[in-house]
Structure formats: structure tokens, C-alpha cells
Amino acid sequence: MWKPDPNKLSSPKYLSIATALEQDIQTGRLVEGDKLPPQRELAYQLGVTLGTITRAYAEAERRKLVRGETGRGTFIAKTANVHSPLMLMPNTEGIQGYDLARNLGLAHLNPDLGQMLRELSDDPLVNSLNEYGPSEGTFYHREIGAQFLAEFYGAPANASQTLVTCGAQHGIQIAMLAMFNRGDVIAVDEMIYPPILSVLPALGLQIVPIEAERDENGHMGAMSADALEEACTKHDIRGVFLIPNAQNPTTHTLSNAERQRLATVIEKHNLTVIEDDPYTPFISRKQKSFLELVPENTVLIGSPSKVMSAGLRTGYIHVPGNVKTAFANAIGESTWMAAPLNVEIVSRWITGGKLQETLQRKREVLRQRYLHMKEMFPNNVLQGGEEKLFTWLQLPEQQSAELVAQAALLRGVEVLSHRNFQAMPRTDINALRVSLSTIAHHKHFEEAISLLKASIEHLEDIQTPRPMVG
């Protein structure tokens, strides 16, 4: 029967128990149909009250992790029914709310698609874009992709090793398929982009979280090179997944020194780096890409989706030359090819200067919104920057980020707690990821931040002990 490690439970315990249950589902320890222990028995084993377990099971049911059957007990639900908090739900008329949870890249500022479609309709070669093509993309489109990676990533990319994908998410999946075998171990940050926690286990890959370095304010920094080195001595690690620029969710950008320390460990143990860089075009000051530091060990994934073309699902992946065929096969077997029409539109926007124009507009909005966040919250709790699409907001140790997220939701504001990004079973992190890039109007963004701050302050008032009178 399932039981979480009582030594790893933190307060509030009912949320910690529900989170442990969710993590064991993500890692495959629990699967659909598994029966959970009776509430009274689990309470006895963990040394907590029956009410704590009742609340934990209720929270798990709210997250659609479990289902109760009268007279039989509580069972793990069909995991396909668990809706990822990052995914958009269909629009529901009459329901108003503010989205600080998802990271949609200020899509309302994207280039005019109608204008481009009219331009394409006058091109006598437009019908050729409605035919099958090479799985890796046409050479012309790959040249544009290499140009994009060189100009906006500072990466030494070339067309012969660049392939076209259906966005960065697709690039991650085919990189895992092409480079690794079932059972291989992949190192990841202790706080990581949530789909990694489901995609890798679904492909039969094992995850080893690596601790991050901390600064004087407790802010999370780079993946610790020493911790990665130690993990390599304990596990047969084959690869490492990194988001070097504006790491999701902590916003940290690796310095050149931090990259070099990691590159030394990567070379020593011959690890494959999956360098996922969806936010790099927004960063003005470029650091060295791992493609430059360890070119034979690096798969670089880039995409203009966040900058200008989320709906066109176009990305680029630069791979070591000796595995190019494996990647082309993985693309072909997963989706045959990226849609040539979409790739052509993105290519024209890149070569015609639309990408740069759109990028400048979005940078200005992000700067304005980050400055507003700095006005609303102390610098020592706020991690981010003027060119980043989200911030990482640390909360006091005694205050649960999960409870703040729930309180904000009651005020109509969606925001994600650290729990959604947590790769380690236990963490000292207590934070929220606050998106700057989804709400279109700045006035609405300010309203959302005010409501979020009110939610935090309300819980502070509730949790602060009152002096006894009399």
C-alpha cells in the first residue's frame, strides 16, 4: 500500500501528502487503478490526524488524481484526465479572470497574419507549399533556421545540421527519441519546465534532479556543477536538459563562467546536452551557447514562437552531424514534417525584419511590466529581469505558495506555485511563477498583480499570530 516518506512532509501536511501522491503518479510509482490505503490507516502510519488525510485525499481529488468508490475505497484516476495547468482550456462565456499562470509570449503583438496570407496568395509558387517535403525541411528553410539561430542565439549554426520542427516542444520530444534509449538517465534542474516531468517518463527515460546554487537572498541560480559531478558518480547519466537563458521557472540566465563549469563536467562524462532556448531572442546580451562550448555533445533547440508565431508551430533544432539521420527519422515518424506553409510564413517574417520589429515591441512591454512588479514587491523576493517573460516570486517560509495560488484563484487570478515545477521530492523553495506575457492590456495586468498581492497579504494577516489580550 502507498505511503509517502513521513520525514519529507512539510506544512501544511495535507498539501504535502497530495503533492507526494502527484509526484509518485508522474514517476510511475502509482498507476491508474492502484488502491490507496484507508484514510484512518494512513493517518496512523504517518502520525497525523484523520482530518489531515481527509483533506489530503480531497485535494488529490480536486486535482483529479484519484477517484473514490463508495464501499470500495480510493483509487488512482485515469491520468489522461488530469489537465495540465499550463494548457489552455476552451473559452467559457461569462467567466472572467486574469491569467498570470501561462506564458503566451504577448501573442496579441505578433505580426499581421492576414497581410502575410494576402502576400502569399499572389505568389505563383504558393501551391508548392501544399505538398509533401523532406522531413527535416527544405534546404532553404533550414538556411533561414540556421540564420535565425546565429543572429538571435549567437550560436555557430549551419544549415546542414539544422532541421525544422513543429515548435520547440516537438524539438524536445524528437531529441529525446533520437539521442536516448529506454532506461537512460537524464539530469534536470530541481525546478523545471513541467512537461519534462511527464514526457521523459512516458518515453521510458529516468529523471535525476540536480540541485541549484543559491545566492544570498536564497534565489536559485545555475544547476550546480559539483552536484552534477556527484550525480554522475552515482548514476549512469547519459544526458542533461538545460534552459540556459531565462530558466523556466526561476528566470536565471547562466553566466559564461557557470556554463563553462557545467561544460567541463559534460565533457568529462560525455553527456549529451539538450539546450532548450525558447526565450533567448529576448535577451540582448548573449552568453556562450553550449553549442559553442561542447559542439559535439549539444542539441540546440530554438524557436520564434514566443517572439512572433505561436500558432504557426515552427522551431529549429541544430544537431551533431553524425545523428542527423536519426533526427530526420524521428521527425518523419512523429509528424512527417513541419507544415511548409507555416515555415514559409515564419521564414518571410525573419528575412523581412518582422521578427526584429515584433521583438522590440515585446521587450518594451516586458520592461514596463517588470518595473511594475518591482514597485509592488521587494527586490529581495523578486527574481527576473526586464527582458524575461515571467518572474519568480519568493514567499515567506511560513506561507504556503499553494495556498496563495488557491486564494488568488478565488479572486479570479490564475498563478502557478513551485509545486508545478518541482522535480525533487522535497524542496526548500516556496515561490510563485508570475507570467508577464499573457494578459494583453497593461491595465488588466496591473489589476491582476494587485489582486495577487492582496491574496498574499490576506494570508499573511490570517497566519500572523495575534497577541493575547487580558
Steps between C-alpha positions, in 0.01 A plus 500: 500500500616852419657715770709817455821546697389669825842664534445688175161650586485874559223732618219511420520122508181433304642689200835329540331157498299591188818623328689180590212302350512707180876455466471123543242497219733706277795267561293187440512370857120520502287422194133507413296264714743474793315504832601745770503397868192574712516849644509390864783254433712755313443755777632248753804413290593866444420613854252766388133560566225336301388848394841562337464188285140586414613844378794345311273255316253781426784713356616203289145458371484873421814453289326202333771263618269258679141377495299372794270200464234456768563189704826418318746779576713757315679419175747673267300663221564472130800731459382618157222683683746716692505834319840667499486844664710633209246407235231739386141401566228575242357849541194506724264793448415700809809394695745780566849457636862605479764260373836533674557125472572438133786638298350600164758748377282812454340335198276802436813683376588238237532608134188535284429151369226621265742729319746215453231264372395759242863535393535124464178467305654712222810278480478264199698236695266495800347162408840334540460567874204259503710196408707245688861597559811370677442414866788726608364791292614644168859616482384861456289485817789339687727784382256749650493293820880503526497877436245541780711296745816691407346849521269465800686233699860579414541132420744362239219335302508375142222391266630145449451421869181703550160333472149649513258386771143573601611734775741460793277252684517267200876557491535380859305183428693403189831579673412255776391240244806540279773525763394264778374148562238379747651483847754777440542754779462874433608773742266800539476811717327457836234744374421431137257557213207270600457297176851360555364321809243318288663472155820331618334225708253439215802430274646262757771746613596546864533843660768603751445853640816704564512763772541865408743747647352774726590867547487701823124556460432132445435555130562196286789527257677259270482126515786414734793356305621329819159340553494386136848350542388315813186373328709365212699289748179353645290456186569404141394842374491527121363848446416832661203725417573871542320830442808728515323832437208613721468155653141391541381563770781674694592754224874446564732549202824305524814713497789400274688378808206282608471360150869417489484314833209291375670445164804357678283236671312434176822435309648288778200265508415530129145618568260614230366850563145580398524880490143632496499874436150636427569834673847580367388745224367733773840517674711785356832398651586153374704250698684210338274223374581144601511441125814715504644349819437129429384483134522122461292446815228759443153499352381862481125565482380845397168646394348834400164394650519723808629790294246506216342171390348285774219371277726402211689238706841543342833428667857412415735239640875490443648153547839326487568395141526129575142478631321716242335200334365380836341841553352513150351156560357608836334801337361288219368233735337753733339746258667445157604866477428847625230661282686671208244783486560586866877480462490724193304766688747492788792511255362811330448673834859419600659619174264798466580647841164429666662288769728781610215755494274276707779420742559867574128559567485207739819595681352842578183344648704253705718783633193697605343202674816394680545855633142484628581172678800668664272777627261245649745255659836531683811431291618224732197283423477571126708316243479598135601775262380754245538258207338194658148374443430409863625562853572266791348634820629357828260485793573491875589157635189480716268579208396228257532595132229245423258668739584841349425361152166369624417830669588690182278270296205597724572858391502398133878483454679188379863459605728198537680395817839330511319166539427497126873515417642284777720211388637416843277316751583762763605863466559810708357716221175687564422717199264598221570535130323817384458542125554846350412388148142377480264783599466735203412834661738658749214631716366146537850378583530758778158394635611136503821582689304704754265207558794263534666728756171527690481119512851482647431771757167343599668170580776683690233660719336162565827322579657771717444411869294758690615619845285378789288771662402502869 
